[in-house]
Amino acid sequence: MSKIAFLVAAEGIERVELADPWQAVKDAGHEPVVLSPDSGEVQTFDHLTAADKWPVDHPVADVAVGDFAALVLPGGVANPDALRRDEQAVAFVKDFVASGKPVAAICHAPWTLIEADAVRGRTLTSWPSLQTDLRNAGATWVDQQVAVDGNLITSRNPDDLPAFSETLLKALA
């Protein structure tokens, strides 16, 4: 059983973008783990409405890339915007991408990849409003369910979650 890191901020996480890949990873026999800049709980949302709270398993400063087989970056607008302002979270993402292990980001989550300088020369997809940000950071943006470029797996939105989770699980096989 491999540990899979789910890195999120304290709030603003799109619930389904955390819960669905989490369940897929768990159902496949892996151990999903919530990482966040701080300990305690994180607040998920159904768009703009507060939803479930999730316990943080470990602050990101207390773990190493070697502890995990893959990294999942759920979206939500506020979540990746907060993560990209946290130096330890950004350093963890940068090191994870450099490790060659799978990094799966959905919706607005590629903002954190941009901050980690991990998109230059890569092809990604995202929520449509990020396409200019991705292009300005040196990426090629495509409008498709899932884009895979090396160890980066990206998807556009919650409608893409089945394909996103399936692609993540294939990368872990």
N, C-alpha and C positions, 0 to 999 in steps of 0.2 A: 504494500500500500504506500503510495507516494503522497506527500503533503503538497497541497496546492494553496498558494498564497492568494488571498483576495485583499487588495490594498484599497482602503477607502478613507475618506475624511470623516470628521465628526458628524456631518450632516449633509443633506443634499443628494444622497445616493438614490438613484432610481431603483425602487425595491425589486422589481421584476428582473432588473439587470444584475442584481446580486443573487436573488433567490433562485432563479432558473438555472444559471450555470452551476451554482452551488449544489443544487439537487442533482444535476447531471453528473458532476464530479463525484458526489457521494454515492450515487447509484452505480457508478462504474468501479467502486471499491477504493476510491482515493479519500484522503482526509483533507477536507477544506478547512482553512484557517483564516480568520479575520485579523488583518493587520491594520493599524491606524497610527497616525502620529501620537495620539494620546491613548491611555488606557481608559477603561470604563465601558460606555456604550456608544453606538453610533445610531443616528436617526435616518431611516429610509423614508422615501416619499413615493406616492403614486402621483406622478407629475408634480403638482404644487401642494398636495394634501399630505400631511404627515401620516406615515404608515407605521410599520413595525420598528422597534428598537432591536438592535443586535449587539450581543456582547463582543468586546474586543478580546481576542485571544492573546495578542502580544503587541506592544508598541513596536513600530517598525525599527526603532533604534536598537531593539534588543534581539534582532534576528539577523541572519546572514543569508545571502542568495543560496549558498550551499545547502541550506535547510529545506529547500523546496524544489519540486520538479517543474513547476510552472507558476506563472503569475497571471492573475486575472484583474483587470482594471474595469470595474463597472462604471457606467455613466451617471447621468443626472447632471444638470448644468453646474450647480454649486460644488459638487463633490470634486471633480477634477480641477476646478478653478482654485479650490482650497489646497488640494494636494500639490499643485504646481508652485505654490508659495512656501512649501515646507521643504527645506534643504535636505533633510534626511530621507523623506519620501522620494524626492527627485533623484538623489544619489542611489537609492535602492533600485529604482526603475532603471536608471542608466546602467548600473552594474548587472542587473538582470538581463537587459537586452544584450549587453556585451558578452554574457555567459553563453549565449546561443540557445538557452532553454526557451520553451514557448512563452510568449507574452501575448495575451489576448485582451484587446481593448474594444469596448463598444460605445457607440453613440458619441458623447462628448469626451470620453476618456482619452482620446489621442492628444488632448491638450497637455496631459502630463508627459506623454511621449515627446511632444514638441519641446517642452521645458527641459527634458533630459537629453536633448539634442540627438534623438534616436530615429528621426524620420528622414533625414537627408539622403536622397538617392533611393528611397523606398517607395513602394506603391501601397497606398492605404485607402480605406473607405472610412466614413464617419457620418455623423449627423450632417446634413448638407451645409449648415452654416459654418462648419469648420474648414471647408474646402480651401478658402483663401488663406487661412492660418497655416494649413498643411503645405500649400504651394509655396507660401512665403518662407517656410522652414526648409524648403528643398525637396519636398515629397511630390509624388504624382498622386493626385486624388482621382478615384474612380467611384462611380455610382453603381454598386453591386452589393448583393447580400453579404458576401464575405470576400475579403481580400487577404491573400497569404503572400508574404514576401519574406523569405528566410524564416526567421523565428517569430515574426510579427503576424498576428491574426487580428483582423479588424472587421467590425460590422457596423451597420448604420443606425439601427434602432431596435426596439423590442420585438418588432415583427420578424426580425432576423435571428432571434434567439435560438430557435431549433438548429439552424445551420451553423450558427456561431458555436454552440455547445458541441455539436457533432464534430466540427473541425478541430476544436480544442482537444476532444477525446481522441481523435485520430492522431494528433500530434503527440499525445502522451503514450500511445500504444507502442 
